[in-house]
Amino acid sequence: MFFLSKSSLFVFIFFSSSFFLFQVNAIRSIPNKITNKANEFESKDDTFMIFKEAPEYRNQHKCKVVDRKIDSPIDQFVCDSSLVHVSMTIDWDYLRGSMAAIHSVLKHTSCPKNLFFHFIASDSRLVKKDEFDRIVHSSFPSLRFKVYVFNESLVENLISPSIRQALENPLNYARSYLADLLEECVERVIYLDSDVIVVDDIQELWKVSLSDSKVIGAPEYCHANFTRYFSYEFWSSYEFSEEFKGRKSRPCYFNTGVMVMDLAKWREGEYTKKIEKWMEIQKERRVYKLGSLPPFLMVFGGEVEAIDHRWNQHGLGGDNVVDSCRSLHSGPVSLLHWSGKGKPWRRLDAKKPCSVDFLWKPYDLYVPHLGYKHSLV
């Protein structure tokens, strides 16, 4: 954990004595029409992404010894409750952010060998999950992880238009299906968005206790205007507004990009179906605007285990429509989150960075300007 104020930002020093270059073919295909004499061709830009190998981070002496060899079959680690289980989505658009997020977790934790990552990939991409396996392994050879495939057809007919097209990506809804995607033996997980940097020991977040019947834990922001996440029709309808009555506390806003989730309680309470119910209502009645967030607020508002705000310094990506710069709040920070339209890697590449983007940069494993292919098809 470190301290930052609005008037000062600390830039971390990143070093590595050696790195491994990994080439990824056809990460994004952007069709463009070009004219060559009388014939029209469709061009395709195949971008090659290359990542360094991260430094090898080792456990401190206080860490619990995992009673298995590092080269044991991965299935022997999936169900190990002594490990810290972290889940993230992984796709081409946010791959650079995901790699930086993983790097930050490993760098700052006291027990990097005691982590297990569950990556969720879409089934609709051109490159199979094996590619993600190779990419992650090339930069983090000692990392224990597994890549799962999310069937986008589960939510394609439930997604409604949002204020920003990126919020309509089906993979944004994968967090609602973690209890089904991950093995039933995985009873607890930390979910992280791909646009975060962890600057504290994730073991501390793992230790957060979910009391009573709480299913998720997250930093709550009760000063935020909770009502603005839902439409006038929602609040003017008795059947909808009454949903919050009878809950233990008044509903507060929380960001779903950082959550501690009890998957055993989730399965028992069938919370995926409850979220799907609100997505179905949204298709008919338009009761909210912001993608996958409002259904979570609807189902869990007022029933969240409140976690210290330092674990989600969110909003660093600016507004959802206008890519604006945001300053950090003063005080301790354990996790930086570029929620919003602006992503640090894109602003840095465009040479229009915000001050906070320089806090993300030391964790970036991407090697720029190496390999660019242009072909006519």
ZIGI-V94090 format. One record per residue. N is the residue number from 0. RES is the residue in three letters. PSI is psi in radians with two decimals (none if undefined). OMEGA is omega in radians with two decimals (NA if undefined). NEAR is the number of other C-alpha atoms within 12 Angstrom. Layout:
# ZIGI-V94090
n = {N & N}
res = {RES & RES}
psi = {PSI & PSI}
omega = {OMEGA & OMEGA}
near = {NEAR & NEAR}
This chain:
# ZIGI-V94090
n = {0 & 1 & 2 & 3 & 4 & 5 & 6 & 7 & 8 & 9 & 10 & 11 & 12 & 13 & 14 & 15 & 16 & 17 & 18 & 19 & 20 & 21 & 22 & 23 & 24 & 25 & 26 & 27 & 28 & 29 & 30 & 31 & 32 & 33 & 34 & 35 & 36 & 37 & 38 & 39 & 40 & 41 & 42 & 43 & 44 & 45 & 46 & 47 & 48 & 49 & 50 & 51 & 52 & 53 & 54 & 55 & 56 & 57 & 58 & 59 & 60 & 61 & 62 & 63 & 64 & 65 & 66 & 67 & 68 & 69 & 70 & 71 & 72 & 73 & 74 & 75 & 76 & 77 & 78 & 79 & 80 & 81 & 82 & 83 & 84 & 85 & 86 & 87 & 88 & 89 & 90 & 91 & 92 & 93 & 94 & 95 & 96 & 97 & 98 & 99 & 100 & 101 & 102 & 103 & 104 & 105 & 106 & 107 & 108 & 109 & 110 & 111 & 112 & 113 & 114 & 115 & 116 & 117 & 118 & 119 & 120 & 121 & 122 & 123 & 124 & 125 & 126 & 127 & 128 & 129 & 130 & 131 & 132 & 133 & 134 & 135 & 136 & 137 & 138 & 139 & 140 & 141 & 142 & 143 & 144 & 145 & 146 & 147 & 148 & 149 & 150 & 151 & 152 & 153 & 154 & 155 & 156 & 157 & 158 & 159 & 160 & 161 & 162 & 163 & 164 & 165 & 166 & 167 & 168 & 169 & 170 & 171 & 172 & 173 & 174 & 175 & 176 & 177 & 178 & 179 & 180 & 181 & 182 & 183 & 184 & 185 & 186 & 187 & 188 & 189 & 190 & 191 & 192 & 193 & 194 & 195 & 196 & 197 & 198 & 199 & 200 & 201 & 202 & 203 & 204 & 205 & 206 & 207 & 208 & 209 & 210 & 211 & 212 & 213 & 214 & 215 & 216 & 217 & 218 & 219 & 220 & 221 & 222 & 223 & 224 & 225 & 226 & 227 & 228 & 229 & 230 & 231 & 232 & 233 & 234 & 235 & 236 & 237 & 238 & 239 & 240 & 241 & 242 & 243 & 244 & 245 & 246 & 247 & 248 & 249 & 250 & 251 & 252 & 253 & 254 & 255 & 256 & 257 & 258 & 259 & 260 & 261 & 262 & 263 & 264 & 265 & 266 & 267 & 268 & 269 & 270 & 271 & 272 & 273 & 274 & 275 & 276 & 277 & 278 & 279 & 280 & 281 & 282 & 283 & 284 & 285 & 286 & 287 & 288 & 289 & 290 & 291 & 292 & 293 & 294 & 295 & 296 & 297 & 298 & 299 & 300 & 301 & 302 & 303 & 304 & 305 & 306 & 307 & 308 & 309 & 310 & 311 & 312 & 313 & 314 & 315 & 316 & 317 & 318 & 319 & 320 & 321 & 322 & 323 & 324 & 325 & 326 & 327 & 328 & 329 & 330 & 331 & 332 & 333 & 334 & 335 & 336 & 337 & 338 & 339 & 340 & 341 & 342 & 343 & 344 & 345 & 346 & 347 & 348 & 349 & 350 & 351 & 352 & 353 & 354 & 355 & 356 & 357 & 358 & 359 & 360 & 361 & 362 & 363 & 364 & 365 & 366 & 367 & 368 & 369 & 370 & 371 & 372 & 373 & 374 & 375 & 376}
res = {MET & PHE & PHE & LEU & SER & LYS & SER & SER & LEU & PHE & VAL & PHE & ILE & PHE & PHE & SER & SER & SER & PHE & PHE & LEU & PHE & GLN & VAL & ASN & ALA & ILE & ARG & SER & ILE & PRO & ASN & LYS & ILE & THR & ASN & LYS & ALA & ASN & GLU & PHE & GLU & SER & LYS & ASP & ASP & THR & PHE & MET & ILE & PHE & LYS & GLU & ALA & PRO & GLU & TYR & ARG & ASN & GLN & HIS & LYS & CYS & LYS & VAL & VAL & ASP & ARG & LYS & ILE & ASP & SER & PRO & ILE & ASP & GLN & PHE & VAL & CYS & ASP & SER & SER & LEU & VAL & HIS & VAL & SER & MET & THR & ILE & ASP & TRP & ASP & TYR & LEU & ARG & GLY & SER & MET & ALA & ALA & ILE & HIS & SER & VAL & LEU & LYS & HIS & THR & SER & CYS & PRO & LYS & ASN & LEU & PHE & PHE & HIS & PHE & ILE & ALA & SER & ASP & SER & ARG & LEU & VAL & LYS & LYS & ASP & GLU & PHE & ASP & ARG & ILE & VAL & HIS & SER & SER & PHE & PRO & SER & LEU & ARG & PHE & LYS & VAL & TYR & VAL & PHE & ASN & GLU & SER & LEU & VAL & GLU & ASN & LEU & ILE & SER & PRO & SER & ILE & ARG & GLN & ALA & LEU & GLU & ASN & PRO & LEU & ASN & TYR & ALA & ARG & SER & TYR & LEU & ALA & ASP & LEU & LEU & GLU & GLU & CYS & VAL & GLU & ARG & VAL & ILE & TYR & LEU & ASP & SER & ASP & VAL & ILE & VAL & VAL & ASP & ASP & ILE & GLN & GLU & LEU & TRP & LYS & VAL & SER & LEU & SER & ASP & SER & LYS & VAL & ILE & GLY & ALA & PRO & GLU & TYR & CYS & HIS & ALA & ASN & PHE & THR & ARG & TYR & PHE & SER & TYR & GLU & PHE & TRP & SER & SER & TYR & GLU & PHE & SER & GLU & GLU & PHE & LYS & GLY & ARG & LYS & SER & ARG & PRO & CYS & TYR & PHE & ASN & THR & GLY & VAL & MET & VAL & MET & ASP & LEU & ALA & LYS & TRP & ARG & GLU & GLY & GLU & TYR & THR & LYS & LYS & ILE & GLU & LYS & TRP & MET & GLU & ILE & GLN & LYS & GLU & ARG & ARG & VAL & TYR & LYS & LEU & GLY & SER & LEU & PRO & PRO & PHE & LEU & MET & VAL & PHE & GLY & GLY & GLU & VAL & GLU & ALA & ILE & ASP & HIS & ARG & TRP & ASN & GLN & HIS & GLY & LEU & GLY & GLY & ASP & ASN & VAL & VAL & ASP & SER & CYS & ARG & SER & LEU & HIS & SER & GLY & PRO & VAL & SER & LEU & LEU & HIS & TRP & SER & GLY & LYS & GLY & LYS & PRO & TRP & ARG & ARG & LEU & ASP & ALA & LYS & LYS & PRO & CYS & SER & VAL & ASP & PHE & LEU & TRP & LYS & PRO & TYR & ASP & LEU & TYR & VAL & PRO & HIS & LEU & GLY & TYR & LYS & HIS & SER & LEU & VAL}
psi = {2.47 & 2.97 & 2.36 & 2.56 & 2.97 & -0.45 & -0.19 & 2.47 & 2.41 & 2.29 & 2.19 & 2.62 & 2.20 & 2.30 & 2.65 & 2.31 & -0.41 & 2.77 & 2.77 & 2.28 & 2.24 & 2.23 & 2.30 & 2.12 & 2.50 & 0.89 & -0.73 & 2.37 & 2.05 & 1.78 & 2.35 & 2.51 & 2.22 & 2.74 & 2.26 & 1.80 & -2.18 & -0.11 & 2.49 & 2.25 & 2.73 & 2.13 & 2.64 & 2.16 & 2.01 & 1.96 & 2.37 & 2.09 & 2.30 & 2.32 & 2.50 & 2.77 & 2.27 & 2.73 & 2.74 & 2.02 & 2.34 & 2.69 & 2.53 & 2.86 & -0.47 & -0.20 & 2.49 & 2.39 & 2.22 & 2.08 & 0.96 & 2.67 & 2.62 & -0.51 & 0.26 & 2.68 & 2.44 & -0.52 & -0.33 & -0.29 & -0.40 & -0.72 & 0.13 & 1.87 & -0.16 & -0.19 & 2.75 & 2.09 & 2.15 & 2.37 & 2.41 & 2.68 & 2.73 & 2.20 & 3.04 & -0.70 & -0.60 & 0.26 & -0.73 & -0.69 & -0.71 & -0.77 & -0.69 & -0.68 & -0.80 & -0.81 & -0.76 & -0.68 & -0.82 & -0.68 & -0.62 & -0.14 & 2.63 & -0.38 & 1.19 & -0.45 & -0.14 & 0.49 & 2.63 & 2.20 & 2.34 & 1.87 & 2.34 & 2.06 & 2.72 & 2.69 & 0.04 & -0.02 & 2.73 & -0.60 & 2.36 & 2.96 & -0.40 & -0.54 & -0.74 & -0.66 & -0.84 & -0.69 & -0.88 & -0.77 & -0.58 & -0.61 & -0.44 & 1.28 & -0.49 & 0.01 & 2.34 & 2.14 & 2.91 & 2.46 & 2.19 & 2.76 & 2.18 & 2.18 & 1.84 & -0.35 & -0.31 & -0.53 & -0.15 & -0.69 & -0.01 & -0.23 & 2.29 & 2.72 & 2.49 & 3.13 & -0.27 & 2.27 & -0.60 & -0.48 & -0.21 & -0.02 & 2.15 & -0.52 & -0.38 & -0.40 & -0.01 & -0.51 & -0.42 & -0.22 & 0.21 & -0.67 & -0.47 & -0.62 & -0.77 & 2.70 & 2.57 & -0.40 & -0.30 & 1.83 & -0.16 & 2.46 & 2.62 & 2.15 & 2.31 & 2.41 & 2.89 & -0.15 & 0.72 & 2.77 & 2.20 & 2.17 & 0.40 & 3.04 & 2.01 & -0.27 & -0.58 & -0.66 & -0.64 & -0.53 & -0.17 & 2.27 & 2.33 & 1.85 & 2.76 & -2.18 & 0.26 & 2.34 & -0.58 & 2.69 & 2.44 & 2.70 & 2.27 & 2.64 & 1.55 & -0.19 & -0.27 & 2.67 & 1.64 & -0.57 & -0.45 & -0.18 & -0.08 & 2.76 & 2.95 & -0.66 & -0.64 & -0.88 & -0.42 & -0.15 & 2.17 & -0.69 & -0.49 & -0.90 & -0.47 & -0.25 & -0.53 & -0.23 & 2.51 & -0.05 & 2.75 & -0.52 & 2.89 & 2.55 & 2.41 & 2.71 & 2.45 & 2.63 & 2.26 & 0.10 & -0.25 & 1.95 & 2.46 & 2.16 & 2.25 & 1.73 & -0.45 & -0.80 & -0.62 & -0.83 & -0.75 & -0.67 & -0.04 & 0.91 & -0.40 & -0.75 & -0.62 & -0.67 & -0.73 & -0.61 & -0.76 & -0.51 & -0.62 & -0.72 & -0.70 & -0.65 & -0.57 & -0.64 & -0.24 & 1.18 & -0.07 & 3.06 & -0.48 & 1.13 & -2.22 & -0.19 & -0.90 & -0.68 & -0.63 & -0.77 & -0.68 & -0.76 & -0.66 & -0.10 & 2.18 & -0.08 & 0.57 & 2.41 & 2.03 & 2.14 & 2.64 & 2.41 & -0.40 & -0.32 & 0.11 & 1.43 & 1.41 & 3.06 & 0.14 & -0.23 & 0.04 & -2.77 & 2.84 & -0.39 & -0.82 & 2.19 & 1.54 & 2.76 & 2.51 & 2.59 & 2.72 & 2.59 & 2.62 & 2.73 & -3.05 & 2.54 & 2.24 & -0.40 & 2.27 & 2.36 & 2.03 & 0.88 & 2.64 & -3.06 & -0.66 & 2.21 & 2.43 & -0.69 & -0.60 & -0.71 & -0.65 & -0.74 & -0.61 & -0.01 & 0.61 & 0.94 & 2.69 & 2.84 & -0.70 & -0.35 & -0.43 & -0.24 & -0.43 & -0.63 & -0.70 & -0.29 & -0.07 & 2.12 & 0.00 & 2.40 & 1.90 & 2.75 & 0.46 & 1.83 & 1.96 & 2.17 & 2.32 & 2.20 & 2.73 & 2.34 & none}
omega = {3.07 & -3.07 & 3.11 & 3.06 & -3.13 & -3.05 & -3.10 & 3.11 & 3.12 & 3.10 & -3.09 & 3.11 & -3.12 & 3.13 & 3.08 & -3.08 & 3.14 & 3.09 & -3.12 & -3.12 & -3.11 & -3.07 & 3.12 & -3.09 & 2.97 & -3.14 & 3.03 & 3.10 & -3.09 & -3.10 & 3.07 & 3.11 & 3.06 & -3.09 & 3.08 & -3.04 & -3.08 & -3.06 & 3.10 & 3.14 & 2.99 & 3.14 & 3.11 & 3.12 & 3.12 & -3.11 & 3.12 & 3.13 & -3.10 & -3.10 & 3.04 & 2.94 & -3.13 & 3.05 & 3.10 & 3.14 & -3.03 & 3.11 & 2.95 & -3.07 & -3.09 & -3.04 & 3.07 & -3.12 & 3.08 & -3.00 & 3.08 & 3.08 & -3.11 & -3.11 & 3.08 & 3.10 & -3.02 & -3.13 & 3.10 & -3.13 & -3.04 & -3.05 & -3.07 & -3.10 & 3.09 & 3.11 & 3.01 & -3.08 & -3.12 & 3.12 & 3.09 & 2.95 & 3.12 & 3.09 & -3.06 & -3.07 & -3.07 & -3.07 & -3.13 & 3.08 & 3.14 & -3.12 & 3.10 & 3.14 & 3.11 & -3.13 & -3.10 & 3.12 & -3.10 & -3.08 & -2.99 & 3.14 & 3.13 & -3.06 & -3.09 & 3.14 & -3.10 & 3.11 & 2.98 & -3.12 & 3.05 & -3.12 & 3.14 & 3.12 & 3.13 & 3.07 & -3.02 & -3.09 & -3.10 & -3.12 & -3.05 & -3.09 & 3.10 & 3.11 & 3.11 & 3.06 & -3.08 & -3.11 & -3.11 & -3.11 & -3.11 & 3.14 & -3.11 & -3.02 & -3.08 & -3.09 & 3.03 & -3.09 & 3.07 & 3.09 & 3.12 & 3.14 & 3.12 & 3.14 & -3.07 & 3.14 & 3.11 & -3.04 & -3.05 & -3.11 & -3.14 & -3.06 & 3.10 & 3.10 & -3.13 & -3.10 & 3.13 & -3.01 & -3.13 & -3.13 & -3.14 & 3.11 & -3.11 & -3.11 & 3.07 & -3.08 & -3.09 & -3.13 & 3.11 & -3.06 & -3.10 & -3.11 & 3.12 & -3.08 & -3.11 & 3.13 & -3.10 & 3.12 & 3.09 & -3.01 & -3.09 & -3.11 & 2.96 & 3.07 & 3.10 & 2.97 & -3.10 & -3.11 & 3.13 & 2.97 & 3.13 & -3.09 & 3.12 & -3.12 & -3.10 & 3.04 & -3.14 & 3.10 & 3.14 & -3.08 & -3.13 & -3.12 & 3.06 & -3.01 & 3.05 & -3.09 & -3.11 & -3.12 & 3.12 & 3.03 & -3.13 & 3.02 & 3.11 & -3.14 & -3.02 & 3.09 & -3.14 & -3.14 & -3.08 & -3.04 & -3.02 & 3.14 & 3.14 & -3.05 & 3.08 & -3.14 & 3.14 & -3.06 & 3.14 & 3.14 & -3.12 & -3.08 & 3.14 & -3.07 & 3.14 & -3.12 & -3.07 & -3.12 & 3.14 & 3.09 & -2.99 & 3.13 & -3.13 & -3.10 & 3.07 & 3.07 & 2.94 & -3.11 & -3.06 & 3.14 & 3.09 & -3.12 & 2.89 & -2.98 & 3.02 & -3.05 & 3.10 & 3.09 & 3.13 & -3.13 & -3.12 & -3.12 & 3.12 & -3.06 & 3.07 & 3.12 & 3.14 & 3.09 & 3.12 & 3.13 & 3.14 & 3.05 & 3.08 & 3.10 & -3.14 & 3.14 & -3.08 & -2.95 & -3.11 & -3.08 & 3.06 & -3.04 & -2.90 & 2.94 & -3.00 & -3.09 & -3.06 & 3.11 & 3.07 & 3.12 & -3.11 & -3.07 & -2.99 & -3.13 & -3.11 & -3.11 & -3.09 & 3.01 & -3.06 & 3.11 & -3.12 & -3.09 & -3.12 & -3.11 & 2.99 & 3.02 & -2.98 & 3.11 & -3.08 & 3.08 & 3.12 & -3.09 & 3.13 & -3.12 & -3.13 & -3.13 & -3.06 & 3.12 & 3.09 & 3.06 & 3.07 & 2.98 & 3.09 & 3.12 & -3.07 & 3.13 & 3.08 & -3.11 & 3.10 & -3.01 & -3.13 & 3.05 & -3.03 & -3.03 & -3.03 & 3.09 & -3.00 & -3.11 & 3.14 & -3.14 & 3.10 & 3.13 & -3.14 & -3.09 & 3.06 & -3.05 & 2.92 & -3.11 & -3.09 & -3.12 & 3.12 & 3.02 & 3.11 & -2.97 & -3.11 & -3.11 & -3.10 & -3.14 & -3.09 & 3.07 & -3.03 & 2.96 & 3.07 & 3.08 & 3.04 & -3.02 & 3.08 & -3.10 & 3.07 & 3.12 & NA}
near = {21 & 23 & 22 & 25 & 16 & 16 & 14 & 16 & 23 & 22 & 18 & 21 & 14 & 20 & 18 & 17 & 11 & 14 & 21 & 23 & 25 & 26 & 28 & 32 & 24 & 24 & 29 & 23 & 24 & 16 & 16 & 16 & 15 & 16 & 12 & 11 & 7 & 7 & 9 & 13 & 16 & 18 & 19 & 21 & 22 & 22 & 24 & 25 & 30 & 30 & 35 & 32 & 32 & 36 & 26 & 21 & 26 & 20 & 21 & 15 & 11 & 10 & 19 & 19 & 18 & 23 & 15 & 19 & 14 & 18 & 14 & 14 & 14 & 21 & 20 & 21 & 32 & 33 & 26 & 26 & 21 & 26 & 34 & 42 & 43 & 45 & 43 & 44 & 44 & 43 & 39 & 32 & 26 & 30 & 35 & 39 & 37 & 41 & 46 & 40 & 42 & 46 & 38 & 38 & 43 & 39 & 32 & 29 & 30 & 25 & 30 & 37 & 37 & 38 & 41 & 38 & 43 & 42 & 41 & 42 & 40 & 33 & 23 & 19 & 25 & 18 & 23 & 26 & 26 & 20 & 25 & 38 & 29 & 23 & 38 & 42 & 27 & 26 & 35 & 35 & 23 & 28 & 36 & 37 & 38 & 36 & 35 & 31 & 32 & 36 & 22 & 24 & 18 & 24 & 31 & 23 & 16 & 27 & 36 & 32 & 24 & 24 & 20 & 21 & 18 & 23 & 25 & 25 & 27 & 34 & 39 & 35 & 40 & 41 & 44 & 40 & 35 & 41 & 33 & 28 & 29 & 35 & 24 & 22 & 22 & 34 & 30 & 40 & 48 & 40 & 40 & 45 & 42 & 41 & 44 & 46 & 48 & 41 & 41 & 28 & 27 & 39 & 31 & 26 & 38 & 32 & 20 & 27 & 22 & 27 & 17 & 14 & 21 & 29 & 35 & 42 & 41 & 43 & 31 & 35 & 26 & 20 & 12 & 14 & 13 & 26 & 27 & 19 & 32 & 29 & 21 & 18 & 21 & 27 & 21 & 14 & 15 & 13 & 13 & 23 & 20 & 14 & 21 & 25 & 17 & 13 & 19 & 17 & 17 & 23 & 33 & 33 & 32 & 42 & 43 & 39 & 40 & 44 & 44 & 41 & 43 & 36 & 37 & 26 & 24 & 32 & 27 & 17 & 19 & 21 & 30 & 30 & 24 & 22 & 31 & 29 & 21 & 33 & 36 & 22 & 24 & 31 & 22 & 15 & 19 & 25 & 32 & 36 & 30 & 32 & 36 & 39 & 33 & 38 & 38 & 39 & 36 & 40 & 36 & 40 & 39 & 31 & 31 & 39 & 30 & 35 & 28 & 24 & 28 & 32 & 41 & 42 & 39 & 39 & 30 & 37 & 35 & 27 & 20 & 25 & 18 & 14 & 24 & 25 & 26 & 29 & 26 & 33 & 23 & 17 & 20 & 22 & 29 & 34 & 43 & 46 & 42 & 45 & 37 & 30 & 28 & 34 & 41 & 43 & 39 & 25 & 26 & 21 & 21 & 13 & 13 & 19 & 26 & 30 & 26 & 42 & 40 & 28 & 37 & 43 & 36 & 28 & 41 & 40 & 39 & 33 & 26 & 20 & 13 & 16 & 19 & 20 & 21 & 19 & 18 & 19 & 15}
